[in-house]
Amino acid sequence: MQKLCIQKITIKNSPAFKEASFYPSLHFNVFSGASGAGKSVLMESVLALFGLRETNATFLEATLDLQGIPQEFEGLIDEGEVVLTLSKKDKIRYFLNAQNIPKKKIQELFTPFLKHLSTKSYDAANEQNLFLTLDGFIQSKNQAYQQILQNYKESFLHFSEAKNTLKTLQEEALKVAELKEFVRFEIQKLETLNPKKGEYEELLVLKKEISKKEKINESLQNVREFLNQSHKVSEFLNLINSDESDSILNALNLLESLCEQEGERLETLEMRNIEEILNRIEALSALKHRYGGVDEALEYLENKKQELQKYENLDSILKDAQHSYNRAKDTLQARAKVLTEAREKHLSDFENALNLALTSLKMPKAKVVLKTLLEVESYTLLGAQNLAITLNTALKNLSSGEFNRFRLALLLAQSAQTNHQAIIILDEMDANLSGEESQGVANALKALSTSYQIFAISHQPHIPSLANTHFLIQKQPNGSTITPLDKQGRIQEIARMISGDSITKEALEFATKQLSTLQCN
């Protein structure tokens, strides 16, 4: 089971709060207070903590209960209590249990757990999110549905891969003659040069030796002239009866042998064509510049030979690719049919659940329509159907308030069917609503709070009356404060929301009745 709950939040140095901490309920939390006290600033800080907004504070920290970590994050953090920290000094840094984590990773980890309903949020109207809601509903009704959905997605990805492979081969087949000619030219050019491993370095050494040949030869002649007089050295040594005679004469003999060897090597160098060597070095240097080295050129040559072989066998490969495509297409169609039938079977139940939620929110009933796609090429990762939901108008024509109530209805239709625990953040959800509409939103949030941890800003009394925890945000000279209200404090704040700063007796009576009637204390 996946779960994310906030146990504590600390804020330092934001536009409204110098330093503040609070402990939210795991279910329904509401925040109220006079305009400008810092309610929206608080919500922006919460969103920033999860990487969904630019931070408005120098320090944010939350103690979280996190369960059901996605597989790609296993080993990075453990389940259970996690401390998420945002620090802004020279730059913004995120930490999980004191381990520095990139912002992108923070977003990837927590975004699936967060639902932010604002007055400008229209993302839930896209088809992908509508399908996610429908599929989540069906999964609760049919234990086999998750596997049906997974089988379809695997088949779609396999089909897409087979289609792309076939398309690429078909495009190659149209220009295969030109490709063959080019590859043959590349192969012939390299085979004609016929480079050998280490040859370039050996030729550079040879070039250096040839360049020194004349100086070495001149010096060799001088040494040989000296050796021609070696009998005089022998005669001298005999006359003086030197103990070093043998070693000196042996050294002269060794020197003479060395001269013979060097002479033979110079004769061999004399036979080498320096122009050919320089041309060969130039050719290998160009090859090295193009491919990075002789080894890389030889590897490139082998790849080109394999590429040519592929083109020579293209007809056979193309035929195999067509068979793979046909098999993938048949499998996809079969699994798409199973998926479509499962969705059609539960579509009416989903529509009824959605309309029940819409009715509670004082919204018109919806019509949910699945339209089957006839061409396999039109299938998407979402399935072989289009999904459309309309009320008395298209979703895009709803006002922002209507649209966010529609989003609540989607959550209600799904929340009763899932154990998924996540966080809903609402910024003045009941703004510009009638009392009846606001009461409907409050009831919806109360129902959702069994599956979600809710953070809501409100200026009307209905949502605070049903919340588990009511926080009052007040502007103070040294920064705003966040205060959890007891029952009497809630009565006073709800009365203020009804009658303004001059609280009336009637407002107090209404607030007392609301809390007594609608909430267990």
C-alpha positions as CSV (number, residue, x, y, z in Angstrom):
1,M,0.0,0.0,0.0
2,Q,1.2,3.5,-0.9
3,K,0.9,6.2,1.7
4,L,2.1,9.7,2.4
5,C,1.2,11.7,5.5
6,I,2.7,14.9,7.0
7,Q,3.2,14.7,10.7
8,K,4.9,18.0,11.3
9,I,5.9,21.1,9.3
10,T,8.4,23.8,10.2
11,I,8.8,27.1,8.2
12,K,11.5,29.7,8.7
13,N,12.0,33.1,7.1
14,S,9.1,33.2,4.6
15,P,7.3,36.4,3.6
16,A,4.7,35.7,6.4
17,F,6.4,33.5,9.0
18,K,9.6,34.2,10.7
19,E,9.5,30.8,12.4
20,A,6.4,28.6,12.8
21,S,5.7,24.9,13.3
22,F,2.4,22.9,13.3
23,Y,1.3,19.3,13.6
24,P,-1.5,18.6,11.2
25,S,-4.2,15.9,11.6
26,L,-3.7,12.8,9.4
27,H,-7.1,13.5,7.9
28,F,-8.9,16.9,7.4
29,N,-7.0,20.2,8.2
30,V,-8.4,23.6,7.5
31,F,-6.7,27.0,7.8
32,S,-8.5,30.3,8.2
33,G,-7.7,33.8,9.2
34,A,-8.0,37.4,8.0
35,S,-6.8,38.3,4.5
36,G,-3.1,38.9,4.3
37,A,-2.3,36.8,7.4
38,G,-0.3,34.3,5.3
39,K,-2.6,31.4,4.4
40,S,-1.6,31.2,0.8
41,V,2.0,31.8,1.7
42,L,1.8,28.7,3.9
43,M,0.3,26.6,1.1
44,E,3.1,27.8,-1.3
45,S,5.6,26.7,1.3
46,V,4.1,23.2,1.5
47,L,4.1,22.9,-2.3
48,A,7.7,24.2,-2.4
49,L,8.8,21.6,0.1
50,F,7.8,18.9,-2.4
51,G,9.4,20.6,-5.4
52,L,6.2,21.9,-6.9
53,R,6.8,25.6,-6.4
54,E,9.8,27.9,-6.0
55,T,10.5,28.3,-2.3
56,N,9.4,31.4,-0.5
57,A,11.3,30.5,2.7
58,T,15.0,30.0,3.6
59,F,14.1,26.8,5.5
60,L,11.3,24.2,5.3
61,E,11.1,20.9,6.9
62,A,8.5,18.2,7.2
63,T,8.4,14.9,9.1
64,L,6.6,12.4,6.9
65,D,5.2,8.9,7.1
66,L,6.0,7.4,3.8
67,Q,5.0,3.9,2.7
68,G,5.1,2.1,-0.7
69,I,8.3,3.6,-2.1
70,P,8.5,3.2,-5.9
71,Q,10.9,0.6,-7.1
72,E,13.3,3.1,-8.6
73,F,13.8,4.8,-5.2
74,E,14.4,1.6,-3.2
75,G,17.8,1.8,-1.5
76,L,17.7,5.6,-1.6
77,I,15.4,5.8,1.4
78,D,13.6,3.4,3.7
79,E,9.9,3.3,4.4
80,G,8.5,4.8,7.6
81,E,9.4,8.1,9.1
82,V,11.2,10.4,6.7
83,V,12.5,13.9,7.3
84,L,12.3,16.1,4.2
85,T,14.2,19.4,4.4
86,L,14.6,22.3,2.0
87,S,17.4,24.8,2.7
88,K,18.0,28.0,0.8
89,K,21.4,29.7,1.3
90,D,23.6,30.3,-1.7
91,K,21.4,27.8,-3.6
92,I,18.4,25.6,-2.9
93,R,19.1,22.1,-1.6
94,Y,16.8,19.2,-0.7
95,F,17.5,16.5,1.8
96,L,15.9,13.3,2.8
97,N,17.0,12.1,6.2
98,A,20.0,14.5,5.8
99,Q,21.0,13.0,2.4
100,N,21.2,15.5,-0.4
101,I,18.7,14.7,-3.1
102,P,18.3,16.6,-6.5
103,K,15.0,18.5,-6.8
104,K,14.0,16.5,-9.8
105,K,14.2,13.3,-7.7
106,I,12.1,14.9,-5.0
107,Q,9.4,15.8,-7.6
108,E,9.5,12.3,-9.1
109,L,9.1,10.7,-5.6
110,F,6.3,12.9,-4.2
111,T,4.3,14.1,-7.1
112,P,2.2,10.9,-7.4
113,F,1.2,11.4,-3.8
114,L,0.1,15.0,-4.2
115,K,-3.1,16.6,-5.6
116,H,-3.2,20.3,-5.7
117,L,-6.6,21.8,-6.5
118,S,-6.3,25.5,-7.3
119,T,-8.5,27.9,-9.1
120,K,-6.4,27.6,-12.2
121,S,-5.8,23.8,-12.3
122,Y,-7.2,22.2,-15.4
123,D,-4.8,19.2,-15.8
124,A,-7.4,16.6,-14.6
125,A,-9.4,17.2,-17.8
126,N,-6.7,15.5,-19.9
127,E,-7.6,12.1,-21.1
128,Q,-4.7,10.4,-19.4
129,N,-5.9,11.5,-15.9
130,L,-9.5,10.6,-16.8
131,F,-8.4,7.1,-17.7
132,L,-6.4,6.8,-14.5
133,T,-9.5,7.6,-12.5
134,L,-11.6,5.1,-14.5
135,D,-9.0,2.4,-14.3
136,G,-8.5,2.9,-10.5
137,F,-12.3,2.5,-10.1
138,I,-12.3,-0.7,-12.1
139,Q,-9.4,-2.2,-10.3
140,S,-11.4,-2.2,-7.1
141,K,-14.2,-4.1,-8.8
142,N,-12.1,-6.6,-10.7
143,Q,-9.0,-8.2,-9.2
144,A,-7.8,-9.3,-12.6
145,Y,-8.0,-5.9,-14.1
146,Q,-4.5,-4.7,-13.1
147,Q,-3.0,-7.7,-15.0
148,I,-5.3,-6.9,-18.0
149,L,-4.1,-3.4,-18.0
150,Q,-0.4,-4.4,-17.6
151,N,-0.8,-7.0,-20.4
152,Y,-2.2,-4.4,-22.8
153,K,0.6,-1.9,-22.0
154,E,3.3,-4.5,-22.5
155,S,1.7,-5.4,-25.9
156,F,1.4,-1.8,-26.9
157,L,5.1,-1.1,-26.2
158,H,6.1,-4.3,-28.1
159,F,3.8,-3.4,-31.0
160,S,5.3,0.2,-31.1
161,E,8.8,-1.3,-31.2
162,A,7.9,-3.7,-33.9
163,K,6.2,-1.0,-35.9
164,N,9.2,1.4,-35.6
165,T,11.6,-1.4,-36.6
166,L,9.6,-2.3,-39.7
167,K,9.2,1.3,-40.7
168,T,13.0,1.9,-40.4
169,L,13.7,-1.2,-42.5
170,Q,11.2,-0.2,-45.1
171,E,12.8,3.2,-45.4
172,E,16.2,1.6,-45.7
173,A,14.9,-0.7,-48.4
174,L,14.0,2.3,-50.5
175,K,17.6,3.6,-50.5
176,V,19.4,0.3,-50.0
177,A,21.2,0.5,-53.3
178,E,22.7,3.9,-52.4
179,L,23.6,2.6,-48.9
180,K,25.3,-0.5,-50.3
181,E,27.4,1.6,-52.6
182,F,28.5,3.9,-49.8
183,V,29.3,1.1,-47.4
184,R,31.2,-0.8,-50.1
185,F,33.2,2.4,-50.7
186,E,34.0,2.8,-47.0
187,I,35.1,-0.9,-46.7
188,Q,37.2,-0.7,-49.9
189,K,38.9,2.4,-48.7
190,L,39.9,0.9,-45.3
191,E,40.8,-2.5,-46.8
192,T,43.1,-0.8,-49.4
193,L,44.9,1.1,-46.7
194,N,45.0,-2.1,-44.6
195,P,46.2,-0.6,-41.4
196,K,47.9,-2.7,-38.7
197,K,47.8,-2.3,-35.0
198,G,50.8,-0.3,-33.8
199,E,51.9,0.5,-37.4
200,Y,51.5,4.2,-37.0
201,E,53.7,4.4,-34.0
202,E,56.4,2.1,-35.6
203,L,56.5,4.3,-38.7
204,L,57.0,7.4,-36.6
205,V,60.0,5.8,-34.9
206,L,61.3,4.7,-38.4
207,K,60.9,8.2,-39.7
208,K,62.9,9.6,-36.8
209,E,65.7,7.0,-37.4
210,I,65.9,7.8,-41.1
211,S,66.1,11.5,-40.3
212,K,69.2,10.8,-38.1
213,K,70.7,8.4,-40.6
214,E,73.3,10.8,-42.2
215,K,74.6,12.0,-38.8
216,I,74.9,8.4,-37.6
217,N,76.7,7.3,-40.8
218,E,79.2,10.2,-40.5
219,S,79.9,9.4,-36.9
220,L,80.2,5.7,-37.8
221,Q,82.9,6.5,-40.3
222,N,84.9,8.4,-37.7
223,V,84.7,5.5,-35.3
224,R,85.8,3.1,-38.0
225,E,88.9,5.3,-38.8
226,F,89.7,5.2,-35.1
227,L,89.4,1.4,-35.0
228,N,91.7,1.1,-38.0
229,Q,94.4,2.3,-35.6
230,S,93.5,-0.2,-32.9
231,H,96.8,-2.1,-33.5
232,K,98.6,0.9,-32.1
233,V,96.6,0.7,-28.9
234,S,97.5,-3.0,-28.6
235,E,101.2,-2.3,-29.2
236,F,101.1,0.4,-26.5
237,L,99.4,-1.8,-24.0
238,N,102.1,-4.6,-24.6
239,L,104.9,-2.1,-24.0
240,I,103.6,-0.9,-20.7
241,N,102.5,-4.4,-19.5
242,S,99.2,-2.9,-18.4
243,D,96.9,-5.1,-16.3
244,E,93.9,-3.6,-18.2
245,S,95.1,-4.8,-21.6
246,D,92.5,-7.5,-22.0
247,S,89.5,-5.4,-20.9
248,I,90.5,-2.5,-23.2
249,L,91.1,-4.8,-26.2
250,N,87.7,-6.5,-25.5
251,A,86.0,-3.2,-25.4
252,L,87.6,-2.3,-28.8
253,N,86.4,-5.6,-30.2
254,L,82.9,-4.9,-28.9
255,L,82.9,-1.5,-30.4
256,E,83.9,-2.9,-33.7
257,S,81.1,-5.4,-33.6
258,L,78.6,-2.7,-32.7
259,C,79.8,-0.7,-35.7
260,E,79.3,-3.7,-38.0
261,Q,75.7,-4.0,-36.7
262,E,74.9,-0.4,-37.1
263,G,76.4,-0.4,-40.6
264,E,74.1,-3.2,-41.6
265,R,71.1,-1.4,-40.1
266,L,72.0,1.8,-42.0
267,E,72.2,-0.3,-45.2
268,T,68.7,-1.5,-44.5
269,L,67.4,2.0,-43.9
270,E,69.1,3.1,-47.1
271,M,66.8,0.6,-48.9
272,R,63.6,2.1,-47.4
273,N,61.7,4.6,-49.6
274,I,61.3,7.7,-47.4
275,E,58.6,9.1,-49.6
276,E,56.5,6.0,-49.2
277,I,56.9,6.0,-45.5
278,L,55.9,9.7,-45.3
279,N,52.8,9.0,-47.4
280,R,51.9,6.1,-45.3
281,I,52.2,8.1,-42.1
282,E,50.1,10.8,-43.6
283,A,47.4,8.3,-44.6
284,L,47.4,6.7,-41.2
285,S,47.3,10.1,-39.5
286,A,44.2,11.1,-41.5
287,L,42.6,7.8,-40.5
288,K,43.5,8.4,-36.8
289,H,42.0,11.9,-37.0
290,R,38.8,10.6,-38.5
291,Y,38.3,7.5,-36.3
292,G,40.4,8.2,-33.3
293,G,43.0,5.6,-33.9
294,V,43.9,2.4,-35.9
295,D,42.0,0.2,-33.4
296,E,38.9,2.3,-33.8
297,A,39.2,2.3,-37.6
298,L,39.5,-1.5,-37.6
299,E,36.4,-1.7,-35.4
300,Y,34.6,0.6,-37.8
301,L,35.6,-1.6,-40.7
302,E,34.1,-4.6,-39.0
303,N,30.9,-2.7,-38.2
304,K,30.6,-1.7,-41.9
305,K,31.1,-5.2,-43.0
306,Q,28.3,-6.3,-40.7
307,E,26.2,-3.4,-42.0
308,L,26.8,-4.5,-45.6
309,Q,25.9,-8.0,-44.7
310,K,22.6,-6.7,-43.2
311,Y,21.9,-4.9,-46.5
312,E,22.7,-8.0,-48.5
313,N,20.2,-9.9,-46.2
314,L,17.7,-7.0,-46.0
315,D,14.9,-8.9,-47.8
316,S,15.1,-11.7,-45.3
317,I,15.3,-9.3,-42.4
318,L,12.4,-7.2,-43.7
319,K,10.3,-10.3,-44.1
320,D,11.0,-11.3,-40.5
321,A,10.2,-7.8,-39.3
322,Q,6.9,-7.9,-41.1
323,H,6.1,-11.2,-39.4
324,S,7.1,-9.8,-36.0
325,Y,4.9,-6.7,-36.6
326,N,1.9,-8.9,-37.6
327,R,2.3,-11.1,-34.5
328,A,2.6,-8.0,-32.2
329,K,-0.5,-6.5,-33.9
330,D,-2.6,-9.6,-33.4
331,T,-1.6,-9.8,-29.7
332,L,-2.3,-6.1,-29.2
333,Q,-5.7,-6.4,-30.8
334,A,-6.6,-9.4,-28.7
335,R,-5.5,-7.7,-25.4
336,A,-7.1,-4.4,-26.4
337,K,-10.4,-6.3,-26.8
338,V,-10.1,-7.8,-23.3
339,L,-9.3,-4.3,-21.9
340,T,-12.2,-2.7,-23.8
341,E,-14.7,-5.3,-22.6
342,A,-13.6,-4.8,-18.9
343,R,-14.0,-1.1,-19.2
344,E,-17.4,-1.3,-20.9
345,K,-18.6,-3.7,-18.2
346,H,-17.9,-1.3,-15.4
347,L,-18.6,2.0,-17.2
348,S,-22.1,2.3,-16.0
349,D,-21.1,1.8,-12.4
350,F,-18.3,4.4,-12.7
351,E,-20.8,6.9,-14.2
352,N,-23.2,6.3,-11.4
353,A,-20.5,6.7,-8.7
354,L,-19.3,9.9,-10.4
355,N,-22.8,11.3,-10.7
356,L,-23.5,10.5,-7.0
357,A,-20.5,12.6,-6.1
358,L,-21.4,15.4,-8.5
359,T,-24.9,15.5,-7.1
360,S,-23.5,15.9,-3.6
361,L,-21.4,18.8,-4.9
362,K,-24.5,20.5,-6.5
363,M,-23.2,19.9,-9.9
364,P,-25.0,18.6,-13.0
365,K,-24.8,14.9,-13.9
366,A,-22.0,13.7,-16.2
367,K,-22.1,11.5,-19.3
368,V,-19.1,9.2,-19.6
369,V,-18.5,7.9,-23.1
370,L,-15.9,5.4,-24.4
371,K,-15.4,5.5,-28.1
372,T,-13.5,2.5,-29.6
373,L,-10.7,3.3,-32.0
374,L,-11.1,1.2,-35.2
375,E,-7.5,1.4,-36.5
376,V,-4.7,-0.4,-34.6
377,E,-2.4,2.5,-35.6
378,S,-4.6,4.8,-33.6
379,Y,-4.2,2.9,-30.3
380,T,-2.3,4.6,-27.5
381,L,-0.7,3.5,-24.3
382,L,-4.1,4.3,-22.7
383,G,-5.9,1.7,-24.7
384,A,-8.0,1.2,-27.9
385,Q,-10.5,3.8,-26.9
386,N,-11.1,7.5,-26.3
387,L,-12.6,8.6,-23.1
388,A,-14.8,11.7,-22.8
389,I,-16.7,13.1,-19.9
390,T,-19.2,15.9,-20.3
391,L,-21.6,17.6,-17.9
392,N,-24.1,20.1,-19.4
393,T,-21.1,21.3,-21.4
394,A,-17.5,20.2,-22.3
395,L,-15.1,20.2,-19.3
396,K,-13.0,23.0,-20.9
397,N,-16.1,25.3,-20.7
398,L,-16.5,24.9,-16.9
399,S,-15.6,27.8,-14.7
400,S,-12.6,27.3,-12.5
401,G,-14.8,26.7,-9.4
402,E,-17.0,24.2,-11.3
403,F,-14.0,22.4,-12.6
404,N,-12.4,21.9,-9.2
405,R,-15.6,20.6,-7.9
406,F,-15.6,18.2,-10.8
407,R,-12.1,17.1,-9.7
408,L,-13.4,16.5,-6.2
409,A,-16.1,14.3,-7.7
410,L,-13.5,12.3,-9.6
411,L,-11.6,11.8,-6.3
412,L,-14.8,10.8,-4.5
413,A,-15.7,8.3,-7.2
414,Q,-12.2,6.7,-6.8
415,S,-11.4,7.2,-3.1
416,A,-14.0,4.8,-1.8
417,Q,-12.4,2.1,-4.0
418,T,-8.8,2.5,-3.0
419,N,-6.6,2.4,0.1
420,H,-4.1,4.8,-1.6
421,Q,-3.3,7.5,1.0
422,A,-2.1,10.8,-0.4
423,I,-2.3,14.6,0.2
424,I,-4.8,17.0,-1.2
425,I,-4.0,20.7,-1.1
426,L,-6.7,23.2,-1.7
427,D,-6.4,27.0,-1.9
428,E,-9.8,28.7,-1.1
429,M,-11.8,25.9,-2.7
430,D,-15.1,27.4,-1.4
431,A,-14.4,30.9,-2.8
432,N,-17.4,32.4,-4.7
433,L,-19.7,29.4,-3.8
434,S,-23.2,29.6,-2.4
435,G,-23.8,28.2,1.1
436,E,-25.3,25.1,-0.4
437,E,-22.4,24.5,-2.7
438,S,-19.9,25.2,0.0
439,Q,-21.6,22.7,2.2
440,G,-21.4,20.1,-0.6
441,V,-17.6,20.7,-0.9
442,A,-17.2,20.4,2.9
443,N,-19.1,17.1,2.9
444,A,-17.0,15.9,-0.1
445,L,-13.7,16.8,1.7
446,K,-14.9,15.1,4.9
447,A,-15.5,11.9,2.9
448,L,-12.2,12.1,1.1
449,S,-10.3,12.6,4.4
450,T,-10.7,8.9,5.1
451,S,-8.3,8.2,2.2
452,Y,-6.4,11.5,1.9
453,Q,-4.7,14.0,4.2
454,I,-6.3,17.3,3.3
455,F,-5.0,20.8,3.7
456,A,-7.6,23.5,2.8
457,I,-7.9,27.2,3.1
458,S,-11.4,28.4,3.7
459,H,-13.3,31.7,4.2
460,Q,-16.7,30.0,4.8
461,P,-17.9,28.2,7.9
462,H,-18.9,24.9,6.3
463,I,-15.4,23.4,5.7
464,P,-14.0,24.4,9.2
465,S,-17.1,22.8,10.8
466,L,-16.2,19.4,9.4
467,A,-12.4,19.5,9.7
468,N,-10.5,17.3,12.2
469,T,-8.1,20.1,13.0
470,H,-8.7,23.9,12.5
471,F,-5.7,26.2,12.4
472,L,-5.9,29.9,12.8
473,I,-3.3,32.0,11.0
474,Q,-2.8,35.5,12.5
475,K,-0.6,38.3,11.5
476,Q,1.7,39.5,14.3
477,P,4.4,42.2,14.4
478,N,7.2,39.6,14.5
479,G,5.6,37.3,11.8
480,S,2.4,35.4,11.5
481,T,1.5,32.5,13.8
482,I,-0.2,29.2,13.2
483,T,-2.4,28.2,16.2
484,P,-4.5,25.0,16.5
485,L,-7.9,25.9,17.9
486,D,-9.8,24.1,20.6
487,K,-13.6,23.8,20.4
488,Q,-14.2,27.2,21.8
489,G,-11.6,28.8,19.6
490,R,-13.2,27.1,16.6
491,I,-16.6,28.5,17.6
492,Q,-15.2,32.0,17.8
493,E,-13.4,31.7,14.4
494,I,-16.4,30.3,12.6
495,A,-18.5,33.0,14.1
496,R,-16.0,35.6,12.8
497,M,-16.1,34.1,9.4
498,I,-19.9,34.5,9.4
499,S,-20.3,38.0,10.8
500,G,-16.9,39.6,10.6
501,D,-14.8,41.2,13.4
502,S,-18.0,42.3,15.2
503,I,-19.1,38.8,16.2
504,T,-22.9,38.6,16.7
505,K,-24.8,36.4,19.0
506,E,-26.5,34.7,16.1
507,A,-23.2,33.9,14.5
508,L,-21.9,32.3,17.8
509,E,-25.1,30.3,18.1
510,F,-24.8,29.1,14.5
511,A,-21.1,28.1,14.9
512,T,-21.9,26.2,18.1
513,K,-24.7,24.4,16.5
514,Q,-22.6,23.5,13.4
515,L,-19.8,22.0,15.6
516,S,-22.2,20.2,17.9
517,T,-24.3,18.8,15.1
518,L,-21.8,17.9,12.4
519,Q,-18.7,16.9,14.3
520,C,-17.8,14.4,17.0
521,N,-15.7,16.0,19.7
